[in-house]
């Protein structure tokens, strides 16, 4: 179970309330402006303009709590600097490869840890990642024409974007290969794959098993397969509970059958 639901909130051209003085408030203003938001420094003005987010960075705790309550009562989501109990949301450490954004959060536990994780990932993910994402967006119509079935399209992309694939995201030249990949991509056979778990710990999944779970259209599992393992599958993959030893009937799409240890 996750304690927070990560979301990407579009604020370009929208009013966002930022209250307070000092370094913390300035940091929030820069963040809002970086995302294209319009900073409003008066709470009532922001409410009147239809703001949906409020960053509160008062040094005085009483003032911070009062404005947080007032903003929340007006229907806004609140982030109060250094006061996690007053926050409806936290701000992650952001790795920018626009249009690809990686948001690393710890639920307010440690901003320093989130920052260090981001710095490690900065060294791994190339700047070309954004170009690849943009090229994939531009090729969406061509991909639909090449792979009319959504499942076929997803599986082809999974293969191409996988480690060592034609469009491997860590390869700086991958964005330039999309056209040739579409021209030569081969259809893959759809099959059911059975995984017999070694333990109830999802960390014991092999890289291949984790990849299969992340690509499957249907997860068929015995009743005692733990939720922690099922959570490694795509959230929108269909789920079917099988009796112990039951054989899955033939069906469309890629299927992963999970057996208990």
ZAMARGU-4260 file (C-alpha; in steps of 0.2 Angstrom, whole numbers, plus 5000, padded with zeros to 4 digits):
<rodrens>
0) 5000/5000/5000 | 5006/5017/4996 | 5004/5032/5008 | 5002/5045/4994 | 4995/5046/4977
5) 5008/5054/4965 | 4999/5066/4953 | 5006/5079/4940 | 4996/5095/4941 | 4995/5107/4926
10) 4996/5125/4932 | 5002/5134/4917 | 4993/5150/4916 | 4983/5146/4932 | 4984/5156/4948
15) 4993/5148/4962 | 4994/5156/4980 | 5011/5158/4988 | 5011/5166/5005 | 5026/5171/5016
20) 5043/5179/5016 | 5060/5172/5016 | 5070/5158/5007 | 5056/5145/5008 | 5043/5156/5001
25) 5055/5161/4987 | 5058/5143/4983 | 5040/5140/4981 | 5038/5155/4970 | 5052/5149/4958
30) 5044/5132/4957 | 5027/5139/4953 | 5034/5150/4940 | 5045/5136/4932 | 5029/5127/4929
35) 5021/5142/4921 | 5009/5146/4936 | 5004/5164/4940 | 5009/5168/4958 | 4996/5176/4969
40) 5003/5183/4985 | 4986/5187/4993 | 4975/5173/5000 | 4958/5181/4996 | 4963/5187/4979
45) 4969/5169/4975 | 4953/5162/4981 | 4943/5174/4970 | 4953/5170/4955 | 4950/5152/4957
50) 4966/5146/4963 | 4967/5127/4967 | 4984/5126/4976 | 4991/5136/4990 | 5009/5136/4996
55) 5010/5143/5014 | 5028/5148/5020 | 5025/5159/5035 | 5038/5157/5049 | 5024/5160/5062
60) 5016/5144/5066 | 4999/5152/5071 | 4998/5162/5055 | 5003/5147/5045 | 4989/5136/5053
65) 4976/5150/5051 | 4979/5152/5032 | 4980/5134/5029 | 4963/5131/5037 | 4956/5146/5028
70) 4963/5140/5011 | 4957/5122/5014 | 4939/5128/5019 | 4939/5137/5002 | 4943/5120/4993
75) 4961/5123/4990 | 4975/5110/4992 | 4988/5116/5004 | 5007/5114/5006 | 5014/5122/5022
80) 5033/5123/5022 | 5041/5112/5036 | 5024/5108/5043 | 5019/5091/5036 | 5003/5090/5048
85) 4996/5105/5038 | 5000/5098/5021 | 4987/5090/5009 | 5002/5087/4997 | 5021/5087/4997
90) 5032/5094/4983 | 5044/5080/4976 | 5062/5082/4970 | 5060/5085/4951 | 5071/5077/4938
95) 5068/5087/4922 | 5070/5079/4905 | 5055/5088/4898 | 5042/5082/4893 | 5048/5068/4904
100) 5047/5072/4922 | 5053/5061/4937 | 5046/5066/4954 | 5054/5058/4969 | 5045/5060/4985
105) 5047/5053/5003 | 5030/5059/5009 | 5039/5073/5019 | 5050/5061/5028 | 5066/5068/5020
110) 5069/5081/5007 | 5087/5077/5008 | 5085/5059/5003 | 5074/5063/4988 | 5087/5076/4982
115) 5101/5063/4983 | 5091/5050/4974 | 5087/5063/4960 | 5106/5068/4959 | 5110/5049/4956
120) 5097/5047/4943 | 5103/5063/4934 | 5119/5054/4931 | 5110/5039/4923 | 5096/5047/4912
125) 5102/5056/4896 | 5096/5073/4891 | 5090/5064/4875 | 5076/5056/4885 | 5065/5071/4882
130) 5068/5070/4863 | 5063/5052/4863 | 5047/5056/4872 | 5043/5070/4860 | 5046/5059/4845
135) 5035/5045/4852 | 5021/5058/4854 | 5023/5063/4836 | 5023/5045/4830 | 5007/5041/4839
140) 4996/5040/4824 | 5009/5030/4814 | 5010/5018/4829 | 4991/5016/4829 | 4991/5012/4810
145) 5005/5000/4812 | 4998/4991/4827 | 4979/4994/4828 | 4976/4983/4843 | 4981/4992/4859
150) 4988/4976/4867 | 4999/4973/4852 | 5005/4991/4852 | 5009/4991/4870 | 5019/4974/4868
155) 5029/4981/4853 | 5033/4997/4863 | 5038/4987/4878 | 5050/4977/4868 | 5057/4992/4859
160) 5060/5002/4875 | 5067/4988/4885 | 5085/4986/4889 | 5095/4984/4873 | 5079/4987/4862
165) 5079/4998/4847 | 5072/5013/4857 | 5081/5009/4873 | 5078/5026/4883 | 5096/5026/4889
170) 5103/5026/4872 | 5105/5044/4866 | 5102/5039/4848 | 5085/5030/4851 | 5074/5045/4846
175) 5081/5045/4828 | 5076/5026/4826 | 5058/5027/4828 | 5054/5029/4809 | 5064/5014/4805
180) 5058/5004/4820 | 5040/5007/4814 | 5044/5001/4796 | 5052/4985/4802 | 5044/4980/4819
185) 5038/4962/4819 | 5022/4957/4827 | 5025/4946/4842 | 5015/4930/4846 | 5003/4932/4861
190) 5005/4919/4874 | 5001/4915/4892 | 5016/4914/4904 | 5016/4905/4921 | 5026/4911/4935
195) 5028/4900/4951 | 5033/4912/4965 | 5048/4907/4975 | 5042/4917/4990 | 5029/4930/4995
200) 5042/4944/4994 | 5041/4954/4977 | 5059/4958/4978 | 5062/4939/4974 | 5055/4942/4956
205) 5067/4941/4943 | 5070/4955/4931 | 5061/4945/4917 | 5046/4941/4929 | 5044/4959/4934
210) 5044/4964/4916 | 5031/4952/4911 | 5020/4958/4925 | 5022/4975/4919 | 5017/4971/4902
215) 5003/4958/4904 | 4985/4962/4899 | 4978/4949/4911 | 4984/4943/4928 | 4977/4926/4933
220) 4982/4921/4951 | 4979/4909/4964 | 4970/4916/4980 | 4985/4916/4991 | 4996/4926/4979
225) 5001/4941/4990 | 4995/4959/4986 | 5013/4965/4986 | 5017/4954/4971 | 5001/4959/4962
230) 5005/4977/4964 | 5020/4975/4953 | 5008/4972/4938 | 5000/4986/4928 | 4986/4994/4938
235) 4974/4993/4923 | 4978/4975/4919 | 4963/4964/4922 | 4963/4951/4937 | 4956/4934/4938
240) 4957/4923/4954 | 4960/4904/4950 | 4957/4890/4961 | 4973/4880/4966 | 4979/4871/4950
245) 4966/4878/4939 | 4970/4880/4921 | 4967/4897/4913 | 4955/4895/4898 | 4961/4903/4881
250) 4959/4921/4879 | 4966/4937/4870 | 4980/4947/4875 | 4996/4943/4885 | 4992/4933/4901
255) 5003/4930/4916 | 4998/4916/4928 | 5004/4918/4945 | 5006/4902/4956 | 5009/4903/4975
260) 5025/4897/4982
</rodrens>
